[in-house]
Amino acid sequence: MFDVLDDIISEDADEDAVGGPSSNDQYDDLFAALRSELYPGVSSFSSLNFLVKLMHLKVLNKWTNKSFDELLKLLKLAFPKIDLVASHYEAKKLMTKMGLGYSSIHVCKNDCALFWKENSLKDTCPVCSESRWKLQSGKRSGKNVPHKVLHYFPVGPRLKRLFATSKTAKLMRWHSTGKSKDNDVMRHPVDGKSWQEFDKRHPQFAGDVRNVRLGLAADGFNPFGNMSLSYSMWPVVLTTYNLPPWICMKAEYLMLSLLIPGSQSPGKDIDVFLRPLIDELKELWVHGLDTRDAAYENGVFRMRAALLWTVNDFPARSSLSGWSGQGYRACPTCNEDTPSMRVIGKTAYFGHRRFLATNHHWRSNLQFDGRTERKRPPRRFSTTDILEQLRRVKTGIPGKHPNYGGVKRKRGDDELNWRKKSIFYELPYWATIELKHNLDVMHIEKNVCDSLLGTLLVDPHKSKDTDNVRRDLAKLGIRHELHLFEDGNKLMKPAADYTFSEANRRKFCRFIRSVKFPDGFASNMSKKVAQNDSRLLGLKSHDCHVIMQRLLPVGCRSLVTKNIWSTIVELYYVRNAAKPEGSIAEGYVVDEALTFCSRYFDDVETRFNRPDRNDDGMHPTRQLSVFESQCKPLGKQSYVELDNNDRDKAEFYILNNSPELEPYLNEHKQELHVRLREGCLNINEVHRTEFAGWFFEKTNMVVSSYPACIVNGVRFVTHDRDVRLRTQNSGVSVPGTGQEMFYGQLQQILEFSYLNGFSVVLFRCKWFKCDSKHMVTENNITSIDINGEAYKDDQFILASQAKQVFYVADPSRGPNWCVVQHVKHRSIWDITDDGLSDIDLLQHNSSSNFTLFVDLGNLQEINLLRRDQYVIPIVQPVTNASRPVTDDSSFLNDADEIELSDEEDESVEEYADEETDAENDIDTEEDDDDRSYHASDSD
């Protein structure tokens, strides 16, 4: 803990070196607790060290405050001489001293102004003259209680702390060392045009890679959850884009800067609450802060910071940017050229065909709005154009007081849809940024998914196919077959081809219920289907993402017409209820201190060293790369006996995939060409069967079978066990020599253990036929007949070669057909090592999902065998980290080598869905009493 306090105090020391002498009295209690023994005679634990780790367990395991207090009482009762605080309240007070604190700023009850700086001593609002304090019966109570309190968390000290510890200081340069060298690949915002244009316009700022780039996100939420109370609290969160992409969006690296109080949304008055943050950002841009850089001999540099953009949903964007998201000109991109019309009860926006090619056949289709589309895409407004528009916007009165800011003002035609000039334009560089506001795609995707499913399933609450929509079609004179008509005394609504019939609704819901995903990929969709199979309930953002991208194009293919299906396919290409803000602010400061301390803990589980759910463990470097099996078997171990044929095939596959043995493979082939008559068609087969015996006398190995394993951070389960689980982890694929892929199901997981601790894991798979008769690709959707089996004599692959896929039933093709879905795991990052310099990508990851280099410089011999201990001299070191697969089998189409990109995958994130974890969990206990032992020996 001394290194923790040293880094904390050094931050203040840097400021004091510039501003004058200081005192560290605020840390006296921390040092006293650090020097005191937890218990007389126990020197391994100080009182502070034990308390911090105990608080960390509380946070990780979500203990209640009451349970923590009871634990402290029990410890004091069991160990009377223990030096420990008496309650969670005292522990929190001590931990707060290691945090960075926050400021409480009073706010006018009508959101007119902050009682801050020049207004800090006023008792009434400078705008609406309302009292700052809550009144009882028209009089102020004995204690001054403000109407609203804004909690502000200064940004500068939190950025300094990222550089104060070597744990993160080096990572703050990743945006410079880790950016992509391929102009067509964007893996981080640094690869985007907006970032690059910003660097060109501000070369002095871009000159020091340690200068910080920030993004801002804000949105409202109800801290009371599903309670009926209407309340909207707005946190403003900053993310640091200097960090790698797998870290910058993790909760531990997000900074809460403002906590805007409710109970109403701030709306247009959000600029009032942003004032402290904007003032600090201006200071960080113009003057910066002296900051200690722990990565380079604790040198001090002048840190500056810039806000690059905001990330929000559409309503929040309107509040932050000043451009209203309602009315006839709601589109911020089309601006004054927004095409719109008034329909029954709302404004509709059209003209989307302008973005199509000029010769596209949809431009002449009259079914959209009864007219052909000849307009070009909307013009792009320059920064000068926007500033000229803002110059014409009148300055309004802030707040919601009915006589002041709450008066609804009619905008002039020259103001367009601008309600205000955003406070962000006070930042000296804001006007030069090309991309100022980003839309949160997950918000939009969920809204689209809900509307689309509601329309398809004829949900009366979410369907967009309402009676008013049908009346609008009649007014426009289009889609006559959908117009409402009268049948006697009844108003009839014709069925549309974009909705499911009642029978098809049940088919679709049953299809969703039957889907099984790989472990950690998505939640259990069967729980989202209503009991009567009529609709989907309780879908979250990630559920909607999976449905849109994976399930909807497959499930509705046979239920709607082809033109409707083609369109759908295009879419997929608080503890204290009285004062929730104060409760959250207090909890955040304590949590922030614990997060900082946890970077220094190696002997307890923390957020930074917690193993991934599918952690395959760390593996020692072996002398042959084929034995560097990054695989962790799971479940009960069973020893099996292979017949001679299977044993020979497996043994050859292992040797054939050892690049170090390639000279011997070539030598044996040359001998076969000499020994066998020229043109013999069976040389590859003879090579396969005789090489192992030629290379050395048969190896004595033990073969073990497992029901599951983890490879490169991905969980695989054999098919016979998979059918009993709620998840699907038995689908596998491997690439061929060209663009083709081979798909199958995992049948057996076999670990071949040799002497001296060498082992390698092979997958025995059932491979499906991949010819044109048994595999069809349409609109980027690949369907395969899982009834046909191929390559029965070539079933083995290395576990590290397998890519995971899962199969979804294809109702449009028959019972034996499935759609192949490739998996992009949320915990896997496909990052190559180009330009990464000395950045440690695995600093926050315990998994071994990285390339292990084989150093043969000092290798003299390899000994795997019994009997004569055959020695294999290594004549040439291998320097290529990407291991080629040299398999001459028909399965790989006589390939000489295959580049395996999955060896460079990085597993860096945790699976966040704890409910899914509980549902998908695999029993990994071993029953030693039931094991049977067999050794494989072909002699």
N, C-alpha and C positions, 0 to 999 in steps of 0.2 A: 504493500500500500504506500510505501514511501515514494516510489516512482510515480504513483498517481498524484499524490499531493505535490510532488516536485513539479510536474507538468502544469498543474492547476496554478500554483503560486508563480511559476515562471511567466504566465500570461500577464499577471499584475506587475511583475518585475519589469517587463518590457515597457509597459505604460509608464511606470514610475521613473524609469530611466530617462524618459522624455519629459514628463511633467513634474518631477520632483520626488522627494523622499516619501516613503509610505510605511504603513504598519501592517503586519500580518496578524493583528489581534483576532480577526474573524476566524482564523484557522487554529487558534489556541485549543479550542475544545476538540478539534479533530486530531491534533498532535497528542493531546492528553489521552484520548481514546486509543490512538495508535500505539502509544508507548506502554499502556497498561496491559497486563496479562489478563487473558480471559478468565483464568482460574489460577490460583496460587500454584506455582510449579509448572504451569503449561506455557512454554515459550514459543510453541509453534503457531499459536493463534493469539493475535491481539484482540482487544474488545472491538475495535473498529473493523478489523478484517472479518471477524465472525459476523458482525451485524450486517455488513454490506452483502456478504454472501447469503445470509439468511433473508435479507430483503429481496435479493435477486431471485431466490427460490419462490418467494411470495408472488413476485410479478410473473415469473414464467408459468407458475402453476395456478395462478388466479385465486390465491387464498383471499378470503374476506378479512377485513380489518379485525373483526371480532375473533376469528380463528387465530390470527397472528397474536393478538393479545393473550388468548388462552395458552398458546404455545410458550410465550414468554413467562407466563405465570408458572407453567409446568416446569420449565427449565430452572427458574429460581427456586421452586419447591424441591426439585431433585438435587440441585447443586446450590446450596445456600450461599456459598462464597463466590459465585459467578458474578463477574463485572459486566452487567448487561442492562440496557434501558428497561423501563418497566412497561412501556406501552408502545403501540404503533405511532401514536402522536409524537412521543419523544424521539423515536427513531426517525420519523419524517423530518423533524426540526433539525436533527443532526445531519441528515443526508442533504437537506436543502443548502447547507453551507458549501457543499461540493458542487452544487448546481450553479446556474448563471442567473437565476432570478427573473423577475418580470416587473413591469410597471403597471399600476392600476390608475387608469385615467377616467375621470367622471365624464359623463355624456349627458347632454340635454335630453329630456324625456321625449322630445319631438325630433331627435336626431339632427338638430340644427347646427350644433357646434360641440367642440370638446372643451372642457375646462382644463386647459393645458397651455403652458407657456404664458402668453400675455393674458389669458383668461383664467389662469390657475387660481387666483384669489377671489374671483367673482362669485357671488351667490345667486345670480340670475343669468339666464341665457342672453348673450349679446345680440341675438337675432329676434327671438320671440318673447323675451323677458320672463319666461317661465322659471319658477324656482328650481335651483339645483337640487334641493333636498326634498325628500318625501315629507308631506305634511299630514298631520292628524287633526281633523276638525278645523282645518284652515290654519293651524299653527304648527310650527316646527316642534318635533318631539325633542326630548332631552338629548338624545344622541343624533348627530347628523348622519343621515342615511341617504346616499345618492339614489336617484332614480335608476340610472344605468351606469355600468362600469365596463370600460374597454380594457382588456388585458393585452399589454404589449410586451413581446419578448424580443429584446434587441438582437439584431442580426450580427453585428460586428463581432462581439465576443464569441458567438457560436461558430463563426467562420474561423476565428483565430484558434479556437480549440481544435479544429480539424488539422491545423498545421502544427499545433503544440505537441502532438504525440507522433512518434515515428510509425505508429500503427496505421495512420491515415495520411500523413504528410506526403508520402511518396505517391499515393493513389491520386492526389490532387493534380498530378501532371498527366494522368492517363489520356486526357483528351488530346494531348499533343503527341504522345508516343504511341498511342493505340489506334489512331484514326486509320481508316481503310485506305489502302493504296490503289484500290480499284475504283475508278470514277463512277462505275455503274452500281456499286454496292454502298448502301447506307445502313450502317449498324449502330450509329450514334449521331446525335444532332450535329456534331462537328463536321460530319460528312455532307450536311445539307447546305443549300445555297444561301439561306438567310444568315447562317453563322459565318460563312466565308465572305459574304458581302459586308458583314459587320466588321470583320477583321481588316478588310481593305479600307474601310472608311475611318477606322480608328487604329492605325498601325502602332501607336504608342502603347495603347492598352494591350493589343495583341502581342507586343514584344516580350512581355513577361508571361510565361505560360501559367504562372501561379496566380495570376489575377482570376477572379472567380466569376463564372457565368451562372446566372440564376434563372429559374423558371418559377412562376407564381400560379397557384391553383386556389380557387375559392368556390365554395358551394354551401348551401344551407342543409342542415339536418336537424332532426328532432331528438334532443338528448334523452327524452323520456320514452323512446322506443315506440311501441305500438299503443301507448296510452292515448286516450281520446283528446288529451290536451293539445291544442294547436300551439306550436312553439317552433321558431326557426332561429337557430344559432349558426353563425357563419365563421368557421375557422379559415384563416388565410395561411397557406402552407407554401414554403419555399423548398425547391429541390436544387441541388448543386450538380450542374452538368459537367464539372471537371472530372467527376468520378466515372468509373467504367459503367456500362449500361446495366450490368447485373447487380450493381450496388446502389446507384443513384436513386432508384425507385424503392429501395427497401425502407421499411419504417424507421430503422435506426438512423438513417441518414436524411430523413425529411425534417425540416425545421418549422415548427409552429411559430409564426411571427405575430399574428393577431388573433384574438378571439372576440369576435363582434357579438355583442349581446342581443338577445331577442327582446320581445317575443315576436316581433314582426321582421320580415326581411328588410334589409337596408335599402334595397332598390336603387334608385338614382342617387341616394345620399351615401352610397358606399365610399365616395371620395372623402367624406368627413372622417370616416374611421381609418382610411388609409393614410391620413396626414403624417403620423409619426413614422411610418415605414418609408414613405416617399422622402421625407426629410433626411432620414438616415441613408437611404440609397443615393441621394444627391451628395451627401458628405463622403460616402465611400467611393463615388466616382471622381469627385474633384480632388479631395485631399487623401483619401485612403487611411489605412491604419498601420502603424508599425507592428509587425507580426514576427514572432519567432518561428523559424522553419526548422523543425526537428530532423528533417531528412538530410540536411547538409550542415553538420557541425553546429547546429543551433544558431545559425546566422539569422540576423534580423533583416527583413525587407519590408517595403511599403506595399501592402496589399490593397488592391482596388477591386471593385465589384460592379457588375452591370446586370440589369434585368433584361433578358432577351425577349421574353414573351409571356403570355398567360395561357393557361389550359383550363377550359371551362365547358359546361354545357351551354346551349344557346341562350336561355334566359340570363344566366350569370354573365355571359359575354355582353349582353345588352347593357347590364348595369356597369360593367367595367369599361367598356369602350365608349359608351355614350350614344351609340347608334341603336335606336329602338328596334326590337325584333318583332314589332307589330305594325299593322297598317299596310298600305299599298306598296310601300318601298322597304319591306322588312329585310330583304336580302342585303347583307353588308358588302357582298362582292359585286353584285349588279348595281348597287347604289341607286342612283336616280333612274337607271334604266330597267328597274325591276318590272317584269311583266306580271300583271295581276288583274283580277276581276272580283267583283262582289257576287257571291252566291248566297243561298239561303242560310242566314245565321253566321256567316264567316267570310273571310277573304281567301280566295284560292289563287295559287301561283302556277303559271303555265310557262310555255316557251322553252321547255327543256330540250326540244329538238334542235335548237340553235347550236348546240354543242356537237351535233353530229356532222359527219362529212357532208359536203354540199350535194353529193350525188347519192346520199343514203335514201333507200326507198321509203323509210318512215317519214321523211320530210313531206312526201306527197300523200301520205295516208290521211284521209279525212275523219277517221274515227277518234282522233285525239280531241280536237275542238271544232271540227267541221271546216277547217281551213288548211291550206298547205303552208308549210313553213319555209320562208325564203331568207329570213334574217340571219346575219352572221352572229358568232358568239359575242357576248357583251364586251365592251371595251374595258381595258384595265386602267384604273385611275392611279395616277402617279402620286408621290408624296406631296408634290406642289398642289395638285388638284384637291387633295384632302385638306391640306392646311388652308387653302382658299375657302373651302366650304366651312371649315371651323371658324374662320374669321368672321363669317356672317352669323354665327350662332350667338344669340343673346345670353348673357349671364343670368341664370335664374337664382332664386333665393333657396338655399338649402333647407331641409327639414320637412316635417309633415304637419306642422301647425296649420289649422284650417284657414287662418288669416294671413299666412306668410307662404312658406314653401309648399304647403299642402294645397294651395289654390291651383287648379288645373289650368295650365296656360296653353292656348292654341298656338301651334307653331306656324310660322310664316312659310310661304312656298319656297323662299330662298334658303330656309334652314333644312329643307329636305326631311330626313328622319333623325337628325341630330337633336338630342335632348340636352346635351352639354358638351363641353370640351373636357375630356377626361383628365384627371389629375396626373396621369402618367406622362402627359406632354410637358410637365415641369421637369422631367428628367432630360438633361441636355442632349442625350443621344436618341431619345425615343422616336422622334420624327424620322430618323434615318433608318429605322429597322423595317425590313421588308415584310416580315411575317410577325405582326404584333399580337394576334389573338388566335389560338388554336382551339378547335372544337374537340371535345372528348368523344372519341369514336364509340367507346363502350356505351355511353349514354344514348347516342343516336341509334346504335345497333339494337339496343334493347327496345327502344320506342318503335323502331321499324318492325322488329320481330313480333312484339305484342300486337301491333296493328295488323300485320300480315296473318298471324295465326288466328286472331280474332275474326278476321274476314273469311279466311278459309273454313274455319270451324263454326261460322255463323254464331259467334258469341254475341248476345244482345248488348253486352256492356262494352265490348272492345271493337266490334266490327265497324269498319268504315263504309260498309254498304248499307247506309241508312235510307229511310224513305225520302228524306230531303235530298240526298244525293241522286236518287232516281228522278225526282222532280227537276233537279238542275239539268240532268241529261235531256229531259223533255224540253226545257227552255232553250238549251243550246241546239236542239234539233239533231242530236247524234245518238247512236246506239238505241235505235227504236225498239229492238227486241227486249230491252230492259226497262222500258217505260211502265209505270204503274197503270193498271186499267181496272175498270169496275166490272164486276160480275154480279149482277143483281144489286143487292144492298151491300156487297162486300168489295173492299179495295184489294185487288190482287197484286202480288209482287212476283214477277217471273223469276225463276231460278237462274242464277248467273253461272257461266262456265268457270268463274274464278272462285266458286264456293263448293264445298263438299256436300254431297247428299248425306242423309243420316247414316246410311250404311257405310259410306266412305269415311265419315267422321270416326266411326268405331274402328274401321280398319287402320286408319292413321294413328289413332291413340294406342291401339294394340301394338302397332309397329314401334312406337316410341317406348312402350312398356317393355318390349322384348330386347331392346338394345343393351349391350354390355360393353363398357369402356375399359381400357387399360387402367391399371392402378394409378390413382391420383390424377387422372386425365379430366374427369368431370364428376359431378354428383350423380347419385342414383336416380336416373330419369323415371324409373317405374313409380317412384313416390310423387312425381309431378303430374301424374295422370289421374283425373277424377275417377271415382269408383264406377260411374256409369259409362266410362269411355267416351265422354262427349267433349271434353276440353282439357287444357293444361293449366295447372294452378301453381302459384308460388315460384315462378321462374325468376332467377336472379340474373345479373348481367352476364356472368360466365355461362350460365345455362343457355341464355339466348344466343350467345356467340357460338356455342357448339351446335345448337339446332340450326342456325342459319348457315354455318359453314359445312356441317357434316351430315345432318339428318334430313333437313327439309327437301333438298333436291332429290334424295333417294326415296323418301317416304311418299312423296306426292306424285312421282313420275307416272304411275299407273292410275292415278285418281283424278287427274285434270287433263285438259286437252294439251296437245303438243306445244301450241304457241304460249299457253299460260306457263307450262313447265319450263320452256326456254327462257321466259322472263325471270322466273324464280332462280334458275341456274345463274343468270347474270348477277344476281344479288350475292351469290355466295362467293363469282370470280371477282352513467352519471350516478354518483352516490348521494349527493345532497340535492334533493328536488327543489329546495327553496332557492338556492343560488348555484345553478349548474355550472355557470361560467367560472366562478371561483373554485369550485371543486375540481373542474378539469384543469385549470391553470396550476393549482397546487400539485395535483397528481402528475402533470407534465414535467414540472421542475424536478420532482423527486425521481421520476422515471428517466429523465435526461441525465441526472447524476449517476444513476445506477448503470445506464448504458455506457457512459464514459468509463466508469470503473471496470465494467465487465470486459473491456478490451485487454485488461492486464491479467485476467484470471485464466490460468491454464489447468488448474486442478479441480475446477467445478464446471458443470455445464452452463453455458451462457448463450445468449442469442448469436454470438459470433462463432462459437465452436460446437454448437449443437449439431449432432450428426443429421444428415438428410434422412428422410424416411427410407429412401432406397439408396443407402450408403453401402458401397461395395468394399469399404475398408481400404487400408494402405497395404501395398504388396511390395516385397523386396525385389530389387533388380536381379534378374537371372542372367545366366551366361548365354542362353539361347532365347531369343525374343518370343518364340512360341510358348515358352513356359511362363511368360509374364502375363498370365491369365488374369485380367482385371475382372474377376468374377468371385462372388461370395455366395456359395450354396446355402440354401435355406431348407428347413424341414428335416424330416427323418432321413438319416443316411442308411442306405441299403447297399450291400456289396453284391455284385452280380457277376455271373460267369458268361463271357462272350464265346460264341463258337468261333472256329478258326477263320471262317470267311469274314465275319464282322470285325474280328480282331485285326486281321490283315488290312482291311480297308481303313479302319480307324488309325492304325499305326502308320500307314503310308500317308494318310492325310496330315497327321501331325508332322512327320518328317518333311513332307512336300511343302509345308507352310513355314519352314524355317529358312529364312533367306541366307543364314550363315552356312547352310549345307548345299547351297546351289551349285558350287563347283563339283561336289560329289554326285549330285543328280545329273549334271551334264556329262560327267565322266562315265557314269553307268550307261547313259543313253548311247554314248559313242561306242562303248564296248558291244552293246546290243546291235548297233548298225553293222559292226564288223562280223559279229557271230551269226546273226540272222541274215538270210538272203536279202538282197537289196529289194526294196519295195514291199516288204512285209507289212501288212496292214495291222498287225497285232503288236507292234513294238510298244505302244503306250500301255497296252494291257500287260505285256510281259514286264515292262518297267515297273508297273504298279505292284505286281505280285512278287517280283524278285528283289526289288531294291533294298528292302529292309534286311533280308537275309544276306545280300551282298555287302551291305553297309556294316552290319554287325550281327552277331548271333542273337537270336530272339531275346527281347527284353523281358525281364520279369517285372510285371506291373500289376497293381491292384486297381480294379475298376469299381467305382462307387456310383450309385444312382441317387439323384435327389429330385424331389417334386418341384422345386423352385430355386431360383438363383437371381442375384442382382449383377448386372453387367453394365459397366459404364453409367451407373446411376439409373438404370432401367430394370424394372422387375419383369422376369419371365417365369411362367408357370406352365407345366406340362398340360397337354390337352385333357387328359383323363381327370385331372384335378380341377382344371379350369371350368369344366361343365358344372361343377358343384358350387362355384363361387358367383358372387354378384358382379364380378369384374371379368374382363377378358384380357389375358396376358400371354396367350399361346401363339398368337399370330407372328410370323417371321417373314422377312424378305432379305434377299441379297442381290446385288447388281451383277449383271453379266458383263461381257466384254464391251458391248456397245451401249445403247440406251435402254436395252430390255431389262426387266426386273423379273425375278423369280419369287413366287409366293408359296407359302406352306404353313403347316401347323407343327408346333414343337411336340414331339412324341416322348423323347427321353433326354434327360440331362445327365451326362456321363463325365465323371472326373477320373482321369487316368493318372495314377500316382506312381512315380518311379522312386528309385533309391535316391538318397541324398536330398530328399525334400522337394524334388521336382514334380510338378503336376500341371496338367492342362485339362481344360473343360471343353468337351465337344457337345454339340446339339445334334441329336438324331431327329430328322424332320420328315414329315410326309409332304412331298412337293406336289403341287397341283399342275395340271397340264396348262401350258401358257400359249398354245397355238391359237390361231384365229377362230377355231371352232369352240374353244373352251374359255377364251378370254376376249372381251369386247370393251373397247374404250369409246365413249360417246360424250361429248361436251366435258372433257377432262374427268369423266367418271368412269372408272375401270370396274367392270363386273367380271367375275370368274366363277367357273363351275367347280365347286369344291368336292364334287363326287368323283372326278377323274384324278388318278394318281400317276405321276411320272417319276423317272429317275429312281426306281426302286433299288438299283444297285449303287446309288451314289447319294446317300442320305445324310452324310456327316458334313458339318461346318464347324469352324471354331466359334466359340461363344462370342468372342469379340467381333466377329464378322456380321452378326445378326443385327438387323434393323427391325424395330417393332412395328407391326401393323395390327389393325383389328378389322374384323369383318362384320358388315351390317347386311341383314337379309335384304335381297332385292325383290320386292313383290312383283315387279313388272316382268321378270324373266322366269320365275318358277321357284320351287322349293329348294333346289340344290344350288341356286345362284346367290352370290353375295357380292356386295360392293366393297372393294379394298379401300381402307382409309389409312393413310400414312400418319404417323404420330409425330408431332412436334411437342416434346415434353416441356412444361413450364420450367423445369429445373435444369434444362440443357441449353447451353449457349454455344452456337457454332462459330467459334472465334479462332481464326488462324493466328500463328505466332509472328506474323510479319509486323515489324516495327514496335514490338512490345518492350524492347529494351530489357531493363532489369526489373520491370514491374512484376510483382509476385501475384499472379492471377489467382492463386490458390490460398491466399491469406485468410479468406473467410470461408473456406470450404474444406471439409474433412474427407471428401470422396477422392478416389484415385482416378478420376476421369481425365487423364492427361497422358500424353505420349511419353513412354519411358524409353530413353535412348540407351542403346546397347554399346558400351565401351569395351572394345576387344583389345585395347592396346596392351594390357598386361596379361591377357588370357593365354595360358599355355596349353591347357587341355580341358576336356569336358568328360566327366565320368558319370554315366547314368546306369551302368550295366553290372550284372553279376558275371560269374564265371571268369572269362579271361580279361575283364576290365578293359575293353577295347578303347583305345585312345584316339580322339578326333583332333588332329592339329588344325588350328584356325590360321589360314594363310592370308586372309585379307579382311581388314576391319570394315564394318558397315557403318556408313555415316548418314544414310538417309533415314529420317525418323518415321516416315510413312512406310509401313511394312507392306510390300506387294504380296499377293497371293499367287503362288505358282502351282496351279492345279491343272493338270492335263485332262481332267475328266470331261465327259460329255455334258455334265451339268453346267460347267462354265464355258462350254463351247470351245474346248481346247485353248483356253486362255493362258497366256504366259504370265500375266500379272494383272492385278486389280488394285486400284488406289482406294484405300479405305478411309474416307473422311471422318467416320465416326470416332476414330481414335483421337481426334483433336477436339472432341466435344468437351465442354466445360459445364459441370453441374454446380450451380451456384445459388439456386433459390430453394426455399422450402415449399412443400405443398401446404397451402393455406387452409384447405377444407378439412377440418377435423372430423366432421361428420362422415366424409368420404373415407378418411383414414380408418375410422372405426368399422365401417361397413366392409372395407376391402381387406382388413387385416388377415394375415396368413399365420396359421399356427406353425411356429418354428421350433417347438420343443422337440427334443430328441428322446426317444425311448431306448435306452441302452439295453434293456432286458430282451427286446424283441429283435435285436440285430442278428443277422446271419452273415457269416464271413466266408467268402469264396475268393480264391485267387485265380486269375486267368493265366493259364499256361498252355501253350499250344504244343509243348514237347510230348 
